Every structure is written in structure tokens, then in C-alpha cells.
Amino acid sequence: MNNNSSKVVWFVAGAGFGAALALLFAPQSGEETRRYLGKKAREGRDKLADASRDALDRGRDLYARGQDLAEDAAEMMEDGLDRARRTFQS
């Protein structure tokens, strides 16, 4: 686990360093670069929000399916116990 977190830290550091170099050597003016970065940040935020909503919807669906399966299993157990009681009582 420690090795993986170390790799993530180095990856993030490298990405940050690469982004800083890209900004320093960008052919656009500062204003154009800020506008571009703002646009990309909004796009990223929107994509993240969409992915989060999709994940939440999938989680709710799985939760509902799990509840249905648990209820079905409980009913099957009750039916089996009732049959077993009737069998042993006769």
C-alpha cells in the first residue's frame, strides 16, 4: 500500500511539473491561457459531476436489487420452514 501511495505522489508531482512547464512555454497570452484553463476546468467539473451522478444511480440500483434479493431469500426460507413444519407435524 505504501509503495502505491508513493507512486501516486510521484505521478501527481510529475503532472504538476509538466503542467507548470506547459504554461511557461505556451504560445498563447496569459489571458488566453487563463480562459482555456477555465474552460477545461469547467468541462472537467461537469464530467466529474456526471460520473458522480451515474455512480450514485448505479449504487441506488444495486442497493434496490440487493434488497429485493434479500426479501426473496427470506420468503424462500419462510416457505421452506413452513413446509418442513408441515412435513414433521403430519
C-alpha positions as CSV (number, residue, x, y, z in Angstrom):
1,M,0.0,0.0,0.0
2,N,2.8,2.4,0.9
3,N,4.5,1.7,-2.4
4,N,1.3,2.5,-4.3
5,S,0.8,5.8,-2.5
6,S,4.4,6.7,-3.2
7,K,3.8,6.1,-6.9
8,V,0.6,8.3,-6.8
9,V,2.5,11.1,-5.1
10,W,5.3,11.0,-7.8
11,F,2.7,10.8,-10.5
12,V,0.8,13.9,-9.2
13,A,4.1,15.7,-8.7
14,G,5.2,14.9,-12.3
15,A,1.8,16.0,-13.7
16,G,2.1,19.3,-11.8
17,F,5.6,19.9,-13.0
18,G,4.5,19.1,-16.6
19,A,1.6,21.5,-16.3
20,A,3.8,24.2,-15.0
21,L,6.2,23.8,-17.9
22,A,3.4,23.8,-20.4
23,L,2.2,27.1,-19.0
24,L,5.6,28.6,-19.2
25,F,6.2,27.6,-22.8
26,A,2.6,28.1,-24.0
27,P,2.3,30.0,-27.3
28,Q,-0.9,31.9,-26.1
29,S,-1.0,35.0,-24.0
30,G,-1.7,34.8,-20.3
31,E,-5.4,35.9,-20.8
32,E,-5.9,33.2,-23.5
33,T,-4.3,30.6,-21.3
34,R,-6.4,31.5,-18.3
35,R,-9.6,31.4,-20.5
36,Y,-8.5,28.0,-21.9
37,L,-7.7,26.6,-18.4
38,G,-11.1,27.9,-17.1
39,K,-12.9,26.3,-19.9
40,K,-11.1,23.0,-19.3
41,A,-11.7,23.2,-15.6
42,R,-15.5,23.7,-16.2
43,E,-15.5,20.8,-18.6
44,G,-13.7,18.6,-16.1
45,R,-16.1,19.6,-13.3
46,D,-19.1,18.8,-15.5
47,K,-17.7,15.4,-16.4
48,L,-17.0,14.6,-12.8
49,A,-20.5,15.7,-11.8
50,D,-22.0,13.5,-14.5
51,A,-19.8,10.5,-13.5
52,S,-20.8,11.0,-9.8
53,R,-24.5,11.1,-10.7
54,D,-24.1,7.9,-12.8
55,A,-22.2,6.2,-10.0
56,L,-24.9,7.2,-7.4
57,D,-27.7,6.0,-9.7
58,R,-25.9,2.7,-10.2
59,G,-25.3,2.4,-6.4
60,R,-29.0,3.0,-5.8
61,D,-30.0,0.4,-8.3
62,L,-27.6,-2.2,-6.8
63,Y,-29.0,-1.4,-3.3
64,A,-32.6,-1.9,-4.5
65,R,-31.7,-5.1,-6.3
66,G,-29.9,-6.3,-3.1
67,Q,-32.9,-5.6,-1.0
68,D,-35.2,-7.5,-3.5
69,L,-32.8,-10.5,-3.4
70,A,-32.7,-10.4,0.4
71,E,-36.5,-10.2,0.6
72,D,-36.9,-13.1,-1.9
73,A,-34.4,-15.2,0.1
74,A,-36.3,-14.5,3.3
75,E,-39.6,-15.5,1.7
76,M,-38.0,-18.7,0.4
77,M,-36.6,-19.5,3.8
78,E,-40.0,-19.0,5.4
79,D,-41.7,-21.2,2.8
80,G,-39.1,-23.9,3.4
81,L,-39.6,-23.7,7.1
82,D,-43.4,-23.9,6.8
83,R,-43.1,-26.9,4.5
84,A,-40.7,-28.6,6.9
85,R,-43.0,-27.9,9.9
86,R,-46.0,-29.3,8.0
87,T,-44.0,-32.4,7.0
88,F,-42.9,-33.2,10.5
89,Q,-46.3,-32.5,12.0
90,S,-48.1,-34.9,9.8
